[in-house]
């Protein structure tokens, strides 16, 4: 059963690897990793892995179509340029929280809308980021 599970997971990975998101895409930065006592918290903590999460939604922003969750080395210009080239079709309309490295989206020819998310619970319901937050919440809940 273990071997079969891993073969299926490998097949799924190989099938999804070339997928590029198109149309309307919600994108965010996130970190996953266990908590350590006494260490730095939040962004830049040594035990956290940075990753990009992006969700392609339908033209009404009502339903998710595809999601891409991928580790990156850091949230810097080089990492994001590489990720954008591999994961987004030209001409996407992208919504993000305005992290500085997401400015590379405009340089790559994508329409980029920065969402005003003041943080807190209300930020999870912002129209341009709703499905992104649903998927991210489900991932974090599944592994915790």
MDAnalysis code that builds the backbone (N, CA, C; Angstrom):
import MDAnalysis as mda
import numpy as np

u = mda.Universe.empty(432, n_residues=144, atom_resindex=np.repeat(np.arange(144), 3), trajectory=True)
u.add_TopologyAttr("name", ["N", "CA", "C"] * 144)
u.add_TopologyAttr("resid", np.arange(1, 145))
u.add_TopologyAttr("resname", ["UNK", "UNK", "UNK", "UNK", "UNK", "UNK", "UNK", "UNK", "UNK", "UNK", "UNK", "UNK", "UNK", "UNK", "UNK", "UNK", "UNK", "UNK", "UNK", "UNK", "UNK", "UNK", "UNK", "UNK", "UNK", "UNK", "UNK", "UNK", "UNK", "UNK", "UNK", "UNK", "UNK", "UNK", "UNK", "UNK", "UNK", "UNK", "UNK", "UNK", "UNK", "UNK", "UNK", "UNK", "UNK", "UNK", "UNK", "UNK", "UNK", "UNK", "UNK", "UNK", "UNK", "UNK", "UNK", "UNK", "UNK", "UNK", "UNK", "UNK", "UNK", "UNK", "UNK", "UNK", "UNK", "UNK", "UNK", "UNK", "UNK", "UNK", "UNK", "UNK", "UNK", "UNK", "UNK", "UNK", "UNK", "UNK", "UNK", "UNK", "UNK", "UNK", "UNK", "UNK", "UNK", "UNK", "UNK", "UNK", "UNK", "UNK", "UNK", "UNK", "UNK", "UNK", "UNK", "UNK", "UNK", "UNK", "UNK", "UNK", "UNK", "UNK", "UNK", "UNK", "UNK", "UNK", "UNK", "UNK", "UNK", "UNK", "UNK", "UNK", "UNK", "UNK", "UNK", "UNK", "UNK", "UNK", "UNK", "UNK", "UNK", "UNK", "UNK", "UNK", "UNK", "UNK", "UNK", "UNK", "UNK", "UNK", "UNK", "UNK", "UNK", "UNK", "UNK", "UNK", "UNK", "UNK", "UNK", "UNK", "UNK", "UNK", "UNK", "UNK"])
u.atoms.positions = np.array([
    [0.830, -1.189, 0.000],
    [0.000, 0.000, 0.000],
    [0.881, 1.263, 0.000],
    [1.956, 1.254, 0.801],
    [2.840, 2.415, 0.872],
    [3.455, 2.689, -0.499],
    [3.932, 1.616, -1.152],
    [4.567, 1.766, -2.459],
    [3.564, 2.276, -3.490],
    [2.361, 1.741, -3.466],
    [1.329, 2.170, -4.406],
    [0.988, 3.648, -4.188],
    [0.882, 4.049, -2.939],
    [0.590, 5.454, -2.627],
    [1.656, 6.364, -3.219],
    [2.919, 5.997, -3.052],
    [4.008, 6.834, -3.551],
    [4.088, 6.830, -5.070],
    [3.727, 5.729, -5.701],
    [3.684, 5.707, -7.169],
    [2.586, 6.636, -7.683],
    [1.440, 6.610, -7.019],
    [0.342, 7.495, -7.409],
    [0.737, 8.949, -7.198],
    [1.371, 9.241, -6.057],
    [1.805, 10.614, -5.788],
    [2.824, 11.082, -6.827],
    [3.736, 10.203, -7.232],
    [4.729, 10.554, -8.244],
    [4.056, 10.828, -9.586],
    [3.090, 9.993, -9.960],
    [2.370, 10.198, -11.218],
    [1.617, 11.529, -11.204],
    [1.005, 11.848, -10.078],
    [0.289, 13.122, -9.961],
    [1.256, 14.297, -10.086],
    [2.416, 14.187, -9.461],
    [3.423, 15.249, -9.528],
    [3.891, 15.453, -10.961],
    [4.188, 14.363, -11.659],
    [4.668, 14.464, -13.037],
    [3.607, 15.055, -13.961],
    [2.350, 14.720, -13.717],
    [1.266, 15.246, -14.551],
    [1.074, 16.745, -14.332],
    [1.214, 17.208, -13.107],
    [0.957, 18.606, -12.786],
    [2.167, 19.517, -12.978],
    [3.356, 18.960, -13.068],
    [4.578, 19.769, -13.144],
    [4.554, 20.799, -14.272],
    [4.127, 20.442, -15.488],
    [4.163, 21.449, -16.558],
    [2.991, 22.436, -16.543],
    [2.043, 22.265, -15.639],
    [0.845, 23.117, -15.634],
    [1.206, 24.579, -15.364],
    [0.621, 25.445, -16.192],
    [0.751, 26.884, -15.982],
    [-0.640, 27.444, -15.736],
    [-0.731, 28.326, -14.783],
    [-2.007, 28.959, -14.486],
    [-2.261, 30.073, -15.491],
    [-3.540, 30.325, -15.780],
    [-3.887, 31.366, -16.750],
    [-5.145, 32.091, -16.299],
    [-5.414, 33.211, -16.926],
    [-6.613, 33.975, -16.586],
    [-6.445, 34.721, -15.275],
    [-7.419, 34.562, -14.384],
    [-7.406, 35.232, -13.082],
    [-6.695, 34.351, -12.063],
    [-5.657, 34.894, -11.434],
    [-4.848, 34.119, -10.494],
    [-4.679, 34.910, -9.197],
    [-4.936, 34.245, -8.084],
    [-4.693, 34.821, -6.757],
    [-3.391, 34.215, -6.248],
    [-2.478, 35.044, -5.755],
    [-1.149, 34.567, -5.362],
    [-0.768, 35.140, -3.995],
    [-0.042, 34.345, -3.219],
    [0.395, 34.809, -1.902],
    [1.670, 34.084, -1.498],
    [2.352, 34.676, -0.546],
    [3.520, 34.054, 0.069],
    [3.065, 33.436, 1.375],
    [3.684, 32.328, 1.749],
    [3.331, 31.689, 3.021],
    [4.532, 30.895, 3.516],
    [4.442, 30.486, 4.756],
    [5.499, 29.700, 5.386],
    [4.869, 28.504, 6.069],
    [5.551, 27.373, 5.988],
    [5.135, 26.173, 6.709],
    [6.304, 25.670, 7.524],
    [5.998, 25.145, 8.673],
    [7.033, 24.562, 9.519],
    [6.597, 24.566, 10.961],
    [7.218, 23.697, 11.726],
    [6.870, 23.580, 13.134],
    [7.376, 24.745, 13.958],
    [6.780, 24.906, 15.117],
    [7.191, 25.970, 16.029],
    [8.371, 25.506, 16.874],
    [9.267, 26.441, 17.156],
    [10.391, 26.173, 18.051],
    [10.341, 27.173, 19.183],
    [10.578, 26.705, 20.357],
    [10.596, 27.609, 21.504],
    [11.866, 28.443, 21.495],
    [11.719, 29.730, 21.720],
    [12.866, 30.609, 21.830],
    [13.408, 31.125, 20.521],
    [12.942, 30.630, 19.389],
    [13.449, 31.083, 18.101],
    [12.665, 32.267, 17.571],
    [13.106, 32.766, 16.430],
    [12.418, 33.873, 15.787],
    [11.063, 33.397, 15.280],
    [10.075, 34.262, 15.368],
    [8.734, 33.929, 14.909],
    [8.473, 34.586, 13.560],
    [7.537, 33.996, 12.809],
    [7.061, 34.617, 11.578],
    [8.055, 34.580, 10.437],
    [7.996, 35.618, 9.596],
    [8.825, 35.703, 8.397],
    [10.309, 35.651, 8.758],
    [11.033, 34.724, 8.113],
    [12.459, 34.604, 8.351],
    [12.850, 33.639, 9.450],
    [11.899, 32.965, 10.084],
    [12.234, 31.985, 11.119],
    [12.999, 30.830, 10.482],
    [14.014, 30.349, 11.177],
    [14.908, 29.342, 10.599],
    [14.240, 27.996, 10.340],
    [13.163, 27.689, 11.008],
    [12.527, 26.390, 10.826],
    [11.344, 26.437, 9.863],
    [11.104, 27.562, 9.234],
    [9.975, 27.710, 8.317],
    [10.445, 27.627, 6.869],
    [9.637, 26.975, 6.038],
    [9.925, 26.862, 4.612],
    [9.041, 27.842, 3.847],
    [9.647, 28.742, 3.060],
    [8.829, 29.671, 2.278],
    [8.257, 28.973, 1.043],
    [7.027, 29.281, 0.719],
    [6.442, 28.752, -0.501],
    [5.465, 29.751, -1.087],
    [5.243, 29.592, -2.382],
    [4.278, 30.411, -3.104],
    [3.039, 29.558, -3.304],
    [1.894, 30.136, -3.041],
    [0.627, 29.470, -3.318],
    [-0.133, 30.348, -4.296],
    [-0.649, 29.736, -5.357],
    [-1.410, 30.467, -6.363],
    [-2.639, 29.649, -6.730],
    [-3.753, 30.328, -6.893],
    [-5.006, 29.667, -7.243],
    [-5.591, 30.357, -8.469],
    [-5.809, 29.573, -9.523],
    [-6.503, 30.082, -10.702],
    [-7.996, 29.982, -10.422],
    [-8.717, 31.075, -10.652],
    [-10.159, 31.087, -10.413],
    [-10.895, 31.365, -11.722],
    [-12.199, 31.043, -11.735],
    [-12.991, 31.302, -12.934],
    [-13.176, 32.807, -13.137],
    [-13.772, 33.180, -14.259],
    [-13.879, 34.603, -14.610],
    [-14.739, 35.409, -13.643],
    [-15.585, 34.759, -12.857],
    [-16.405, 35.459, -11.860],
    [-15.758, 35.488, -10.483],
    [-14.601, 34.866, -10.343],
    [-13.899, 34.741, -9.055],
    [-14.721, 33.946, -8.046],
    [-15.616, 33.094, -8.536],
    [-16.501, 32.347, -7.644],
    [-16.024, 30.934, -7.350],
    [-15.203, 30.371, -8.232],
    [-14.784, 28.985, -8.046],
    [-13.306, 28.816, -8.384],
    [-12.587, 28.038, -7.590],
    [-11.190, 27.742, -7.935],
    [-11.144, 26.746, -9.088],
    [-10.126, 26.854, -9.917],
    [-9.951, 25.937, -11.043],
    [-8.750, 25.036, -10.778],
    [-7.585, 25.635, -10.558],
    [-6.362, 24.899, -10.250],
    [-5.607, 25.636, -9.151],
    [-4.778, 24.895, -8.436],
    [-3.921, 25.502, -7.416],
    [-2.501, 24.989, -7.600],
    [-1.537, 25.855, -7.354],
    [-0.124, 25.491, -7.379],
    [0.471, 25.915, -6.045],
    [1.111, 24.970, -5.387],
    [1.788, 25.239, -4.121],
    [3.221, 24.759, -4.300],
    [4.171, 25.675, -4.206],
    [5.550, 25.304, -4.525],
    [6.545, 26.012, -3.610],
    [7.493, 25.238, -3.104],
    [8.566, 25.806, -2.286],
    [9.434, 26.731, -3.126],
    [9.914, 27.790, -2.506],
    [10.885, 28.685, -3.132],
    [12.052, 28.852, -2.165],
    [13.205, 29.248, -2.682],
    [14.369, 29.455, -1.807],
    [14.133, 30.615, -0.857],
    [13.556, 31.682, -1.398],
    [13.281, 32.891, -0.612],
    [12.300, 33.738, -1.400],
    [11.749, 34.736, -0.762],
    [10.884, 35.668, -1.470],
    [11.728, 36.832, -1.955],
    [12.574, 36.523, -2.937],
    [13.424, 37.545, -3.534],
    [13.117, 37.627, -5.029],
    [13.720, 38.597, -5.687],
    [13.426, 38.828, -7.097],
    [13.774, 37.638, -7.974],
    [14.933, 37.036, -7.768],
    [15.363, 35.920, -8.611],
    [14.424, 34.726, -8.480],
    [14.057, 34.377, -7.265],
    [13.167, 33.233, -7.050],
    [11.801, 33.470, -7.677],
    [11.285, 34.693, -7.531],
    [9.960, 34.987, -8.075],
    [9.973, 35.066, -9.592],
    [11.027, 35.613, -10.185],
    [11.118, 35.643, -11.647],
    [11.088, 34.228, -12.206],
    [11.841, 33.331, -11.590],
    [11.865, 31.934, -12.020],
    [10.488, 31.299, -11.868],
    [9.853, 31.511, -10.728],
    [8.535, 30.924, -10.474],
    [7.510, 31.438, -11.478],
    [7.511, 32.731, -11.743],
    [6.563, 33.337, -12.682],
    [6.732, 32.738, -14.073],
    [7.974, 32.592, -14.519],
    [8.230, 32.045, -15.850],
    [7.750, 30.600, -15.975],
    [7.886, 29.829, -14.915],
    [7.507, 28.415, -14.969],
    [6.027, 28.160, -14.714],
    [5.355, 29.047, -13.980],
    [4.010, 28.727, -13.493],
    [2.868, 29.586, -14.020],
    [3.157, 30.698, -14.691],
    [2.083, 31.559, -15.177],
    [2.141, 31.706, -16.691],
    [0.990, 31.513, -17.338],
    [0.872, 31.783, -18.770],
    [0.982, 33.296, -18.970],
    [1.472, 33.731, -20.120],
    [1.535, 35.175, -20.378],
    [0.144, 35.814, -20.310],
    [0.094, 37.016, -19.773],
    [-1.145, 37.775, -19.759],
    [-2.109, 37.475, -18.631],
    [-1.650, 36.857, -17.571],
    [-2.529, 36.592, -16.423],
    [-2.919, 37.896, -15.738],
    [-4.070, 37.876, -15.109],
    [-4.479, 38.977, -14.240],
    [-4.306, 38.473, -12.815],
    [-3.305, 39.011, -12.116],
    [-2.888, 38.466, -10.825],
    [-3.277, 39.408, -9.689],
    [-3.743, 38.807, -8.593],
    [-4.117, 39.541, -7.382],
    [-3.201, 39.087, -6.256],
    [-2.587, 40.032, -5.544],
    [-1.699, 39.677, -4.436],
    [-1.847, 40.693, -3.313],
    [-1.156, 40.410, -2.211],
    [-1.186, 41.328, -1.068],
    [-0.146, 42.437, -1.183],
    [0.599, 42.476, -2.267],
    [1.524, 43.572, -2.507],
    [2.926, 43.376, -1.971],
    [3.310, 42.145, -1.627],
    [4.681, 41.884, -1.206],
    [5.625, 42.421, -2.284],
    [6.711, 43.051, -1.885],
    [7.598, 43.750, -2.826],
    [8.044, 42.878, -3.994],
    [8.370, 41.621, -3.754],
    [8.868, 40.775, -4.841],
    [7.786, 40.472, -5.882],
    [6.512, 40.670, -5.549],
    [5.442, 40.435, -6.520],
    [5.389, 41.518, -7.596],
    [6.198, 42.572, -7.459],
    [6.290, 43.571, -8.528],
    [6.887, 42.959, -9.793],
    [7.564, 41.833, -9.658],
    [8.113, 41.148, -10.826],
    [7.000, 40.685, -11.763],
    [5.780, 40.561, -11.260],
    [4.644, 40.159, -12.092],
    [4.417, 41.163, -13.214],
    [4.460, 42.442, -12.888],
    [4.254, 43.481, -13.894],
    [5.393, 43.493, -14.901],
    [6.617, 43.289, -14.432],
    [7.770, 43.242, -15.333],
    [7.645, 42.092, -16.321],
    [6.977, 41.016, -15.916],
    [6.799, 39.848, -16.778],
    [5.580, 39.994, -17.687],
    [4.879, 41.129, -17.617],
    [3.766, 41.378, -18.522],
    [2.393, 40.987, -17.997],
    [2.280, 40.731, -16.718],
    [0.989, 40.368, -16.133],
    [0.333, 41.599, -15.518],
    [-0.993, 41.666, -15.622],
    [-1.727, 42.710, -14.909],
    [-1.690, 42.340, -13.434],
    [-1.318, 43.274, -12.577],
    [-1.159, 42.969, -11.156],
    [-1.984, 43.944, -10.330],
    [-2.908, 43.393, -9.558],
    [-3.730, 44.192, -8.660],
    [-3.306, 43.900, -7.235],
    [-2.943, 44.947, -6.507],
    [-2.571, 44.795, -5.105],
    [-3.816, 44.970, -4.255],
    [-4.102, 43.978, -3.447],
    [-5.282, 44.005, -2.591],
    [-4.954, 44.666, -1.263],
    [-5.860, 45.463, -0.777],
    [-5.684, 46.111, 0.519],
    [-6.213, 45.173, 1.594],
    [-5.322, 44.377, 2.171],
    [-5.704, 43.436, 3.227],
    [-5.083, 43.930, 4.514],
    [-5.885, 44.532, 5.347],
    [-5.384, 45.107, 6.591],
    [-5.001, 44.063, 7.621],
    [-5.095, 42.809, 7.277],
    [-4.774, 41.748, 8.223],
    [-6.001, 41.337, 9.014],
    [-5.803, 40.368, 9.869],
    [-6.909, 39.884, 10.683],
    [-7.858, 39.005, 9.896],
    [-8.946, 38.644, 10.523],
    [-9.920, 37.740, 9.916],
    [-10.574, 38.323, 8.660],
    [-10.824, 39.621, 8.646],
    [-11.466, 40.253, 7.492],
    [-10.621, 40.111, 6.228],
    [-9.303, 40.039, 6.369],
    [-8.416, 39.910, 5.213],
    [-8.636, 38.602, 4.472],
    [-9.113, 37.574, 5.151],
    [-9.332, 36.282, 4.497],
    [-10.553, 36.292, 3.601],
    [-11.404, 37.301, 3.725],
    [-12.618, 37.370, 2.916],
    [-12.534, 38.391, 1.784],
    [-11.382, 39.021, 1.591],
    [-11.222, 39.977, 0.498],
    [-11.500, 39.254, -0.815],
    [-12.315, 39.866, -1.676],
    [-12.784, 39.207, -2.895],
    [-11.650, 38.605, -3.732],
    [-10.574, 39.316, -3.947],
    [-9.503, 38.815, -4.796],
    [-8.604, 37.785, -4.151],
    [-8.855, 37.434, -2.890],
    [-7.984, 36.473, -2.202],
    [-8.759, 35.382, -1.472],
    [-10.053, 35.336, -1.639],
    [-10.867, 34.399, -0.869],
    [-10.456, 32.949, -1.100],
    [-10.385, 32.519, -2.356],
    [-10.081, 31.107, -2.623],
    [-8.656, 30.759, -2.245],
    [-7.774, 31.696, -2.395],
    [-6.400, 31.492, -1.970],
    [-6.353, 31.167, -0.485],
    [-7.074, 31.916, 0.312],
    [-7.090, 31.694, 1.757],
    [-7.804, 30.408, 2.146],
    [-8.817, 30.012, 1.389],
    [-9.490, 28.735, 1.649],
    [-8.517, 27.581, 1.416],
    [-7.823, 27.592, 0.275],
    [-6.873, 26.518, -0.040],
    [-5.735, 26.499, 0.976],
    [-5.174, 27.654, 1.287],
    [-4.072, 27.723, 2.245],
    [-4.509, 27.231, 3.620],
    [-5.682, 27.617, 4.056],
    [-6.200, 27.150, 5.343],
    [-6.376, 25.645, 5.371],
    [-6.872, 25.077, 4.270],
    [-7.045, 23.624, 4.199],
    [-5.705, 22.894, 4.236],
    [-4.702, 23.431, 3.551],
    [-3.369, 22.809, 3.561],
    [-2.796, 22.829, 4.968],
    [-2.834, 23.968, 5.610],
    [-2.264, 24.076, 6.958],
    [-3.013, 23.205, 7.959],
    [-4.323, 23.131, 7.826],
    [-5.104, 22.294, 8.740],
    [-4.802, 20.808, 8.509],
    [-4.593, 20.425, 7.255],
    [-4.339, 19.023, 6.932],
    [-3.002, 18.531, 7.473],
    [-2.008, 19.415, 7.566],
    [-0.694, 18.951, 8.016],
    [-0.419, 19.236, 9.478],
    [-1.330, 19.911, 10.159],
    [-1.076, 20.199, 11.571],
    [-1.718, 19.164, 12.476],
])
